[in-house]
Amino acid sequence: MKGLKYSWLSYRRDQLWFPLAFLALFAGIVLILRPGARFNIARAYLGFIVPLIGGILAAYGVLDDPALELRFSTPVRAGQILRARLGLILSVSAISAAIFQIVLGGLGIDLSPLGNLLAVQLVWLLPTLALASLGMAGALAGAQTAIGAFLAGAVWLIQLMMNSWLRANARPAFLFLGVIAPGDPALPLNRCVLFGGSVALLMISWALLRRTERYL
């Protein structure tokens, strides 16, 4: 809890404008569109935009700390730092997704084609966790925040551009299977793979972050 509080206090607040701006943008688009087009915009925000923002923010989550040297000089474990930073980013993502779904509910937009309430949350949560883990691992591996952000963005873009091929040949590793094909029989395996891959990337981040001298 203390780690999460420190992460919030030391977090660059200007980065919060990034998810809030997209939230406002897509809420505004949904409001002005005709009813028949609203569902596609709604699922695009939850399934594509929220994960992208989470991946980019996570790339800056650890190393973009003005008190990084002081942070590393304290007896704080690498796992605590990762949990606090990832927890903050997932919390921002969850709040954005929740506010957007409240707006959708007020407009009478039905998300049931994506599944039940839990399935709708997994549509944005698992891709966000995967891209956030990738962004963090990339930033720590390259010792530069921009590398992690580029890696998360590149994977996001490649998966979108190759979505037909991935659905045909690599459904377990497809980030957006839940939002594009919510009834696909491979979805349970896909969710397990995304979660397992995220855990593996976080373990890599943990191992890298233990070598604090690389980042000072």
C-alpha positions in Angstrom: 0.0 0.0 0.0 2.9 2.4 0.8 4.5 1.5 -2.5 1.3 2.4 -4.3 1.0 5.7 -2.4 4.6 6.6 -3.3 4.0 5.7 -6.9 1.0 8.0 -7.0 2.9 10.9 -5.3 5.9 10.5 -7.5 3.9 9.8 -10.7 4.2 12.5 -13.4 0.7 13.9 -13.4 1.0 15.2 -16.9 0.9 11.6 -18.1 -2.6 11.3 -16.6 -3.9 13.7 -19.3 -3.0 11.0 -21.9 -5.7 8.4 -20.8 -8.1 11.1 -19.7 -7.9 12.9 -23.1 -8.7 9.6 -25.0 -11.5 8.8 -22.6 -13.1 12.2 -23.2 -12.5 11.9 -27.0 -14.2 8.5 -27.3 -17.0 9.5 -25.0 -17.6 12.5 -27.2 -17.5 10.4 -30.3 -20.0 7.9 -28.9 -22.3 10.8 -27.9 -22.5 12.3 -31.4 -22.6 9.1 -33.5 -25.9 7.5 -34.6 -26.9 4.5 -32.4 -26.0 1.9 -34.9 -22.3 2.9 -34.9 -21.8 3.4 -31.2 -21.1 -0.3 -30.3 -18.1 -0.5 -32.7 -16.6 2.7 -31.2 -17.2 1.4 -27.7 -15.5 -1.9 -28.2 -12.6 -0.1 -30.1 -11.9 2.0 -27.0 -12.1 -0.8 -24.5 -10.4 -3.5 -26.6 -7.7 -1.4 -28.4 -7.2 2.0 -26.9 -7.1 1.2 -23.2 -4.4 -1.5 -23.8 -2.3 0.8 -25.9 -2.3 3.5 -23.4 -1.5 1.1 -20.6 1.5 -0.3 -22.5 2.9 3.2 -23.2 2.4 4.4 -19.6 4.0 1.2 -18.2 7.1 1.9 -20.3 7.6 5.1 -18.4 6.3 3.6 -15.1 9.6 2.6 -13.5 12.5 4.6 -15.0 10.6 7.9 -15.5 10.9 8.7 -11.8 12.6 12.0 -10.7 13.8 10.4 -7.5 14.9 7.1 -9.1 18.4 7.2 -7.5 17.0 7.9 -4.1 14.4 5.2 -4.7 17.1 2.6 -5.4 19.1 3.6 -2.4 16.3 2.6 -0.1 15.7 -1.0 1.0 12.7 -1.5 -1.4 12.6 -4.7 -3.3 12.3 -4.8 -7.1 9.0 -6.8 -6.8 7.5 -4.0 -4.6 8.4 -1.3 -7.2 6.9 -3.4 -10.0 3.7 -4.1 -8.1 3.2 -0.5 -7.2 3.9 0.9 -10.6 1.9 -1.7 -12.5 -0.9 -1.4 -9.9 -1.1 2.3 -10.5 -1.3 1.9 -14.2 -3.9 -0.8 -14.1 -5.9 1.3 -11.7 -5.9 4.3 -14.1 -6.9 1.9 -16.9 -9.7 0.4 -14.7 -11.0 3.8 -13.8 -11.0 4.9 -17.5 -12.8 1.7 -18.5 -15.3 2.0 -15.7 -16.2 5.6 -16.5 -16.6 4.8 -20.2 -18.9 1.9 -19.4 -21.0 4.1 -17.2 -21.3 6.5 -20.1 -22.3 3.6 -22.3 -24.9 2.4 -19.9 -26.4 5.9 -19.7 -26.7 5.9 -23.4 -28.2 2.5 -23.5 -25.3 0.9 -25.4 -25.4 -2.9 -25.0 -22.0 -4.6 -24.6 -23.5 -8.1 -24.3 -22.1 -9.1 -27.7 -18.7 -9.2 -26.0 -20.1 -11.6 -23.3 -21.1 -11.2 -19.7 -19.8 -8.5 -17.3 -16.6 -10.4 -16.5 -15.9 -11.1 -20.2 -16.3 -7.4 -21.0 -13.7 -6.5 -18.3 -11.3 -9.2 -19.6 -11.6 -7.6 -23.1 -9.5 -4.7 -21.9 -7.8 -6.1 -18.9 -5.7 -8.9 -20.3 -4.4 -7.0 -23.4 -3.6 -4.1 -21.1 -1.7 -6.3 -18.7 0.1 -7.9 -21.6 1.2 -4.7 -23.2 2.0 -3.0 -19.9 4.2 -6.0 -19.0 5.9 -5.8 -22.4 6.4 -2.0 -22.1 8.0 -2.4 -18.7 10.2 -5.3 -19.7 11.3 -3.4 -22.9 12.1 -0.2 -21.0 14.2 -2.1 -18.4 16.0 -4.3 -20.9 17.0 -1.3 -23.0 17.4 1.0 -20.0 15.3 3.6 -21.9 11.7 4.4 -21.5 11.3 5.1 -25.2 12.3 1.6 -26.1 9.6 0.1 -24.0 7.0 2.5 -25.4 8.1 1.7 -29.0 8.0 -2.0 -28.4 4.5 -1.9 -26.9 3.2 0.3 -29.7 4.8 -1.8 -32.4 3.3 -5.0 -31.1 -0.1 -3.3 -30.8 0.1 -2.0 -34.4 1.4 -5.3 -35.9 -1.3 -7.3 -34.2 -4.0 -5.0 -35.5 -2.6 -5.0 -39.1 -2.2 -8.8 -39.1 -5.4 -9.6 -37.2 -6.7 -11.9 -40.0 -3.5 -13.9 -40.1 -3.3 -14.1 -36.3 -6.9 -15.3 -36.0 -6.2 -18.0 -38.6 -2.8 -19.1 -37.4 -2.0 -17.8 -33.9 -5.2 -17.3 -32.0 -3.7 -18.1 -28.5 -1.2 -15.2 -28.9 -3.6 -12.7 -30.4 -4.1 -9.8 -28.1 -7.5 -8.7 -29.4 -9.3 -12.0 -29.8 -11.7 -11.2 -27.1 -12.9 -8.0 -28.7 -12.8 -9.1 -32.3 -14.1 -12.7 -31.9 -15.7 -12.9 -28.4 -17.3 -16.3 -29.2 -14.2 -18.0 -30.5 -13.6 -21.4 -29.0 -9.9 -20.6 -28.6 -10.7 -17.7 -26.2 -10.1 -19.6 -22.9 -6.7 -20.7 -24.1 -6.0 -17.2 -25.4 -6.7 -15.7 -22.0 -4.4 -18.2 -20.3 -1.6 -17.5 -22.8 -1.9 -13.7 -22.4 -1.9 -14.0 -18.6 1.0 -16.4 -18.6 3.0 -14.3 -21.0 2.4 -11.2 -18.8 3.7 -13.1 -15.8 6.8 -14.2 -17.7 7.5 -10.6 -18.8 7.0 -9.3 -15.3 9.5 -11.9 -14.0 12.0 -10.7 -16.6 11.4 -7.1 -15.4 11.9 -8.2 -11.8 15.2 -9.9 -12.7 16.4 -6.8 -14.7 15.3 -4.3 -12.0 17.4 -6.1 -9.4 20.5 -4.8 -11.2 19.9 -1.2 -10.2 23.3 0.0 -11.3 22.2 -0.2 -15.0 19.7 2.6 -14.4 21.8 5.1 -12.4 
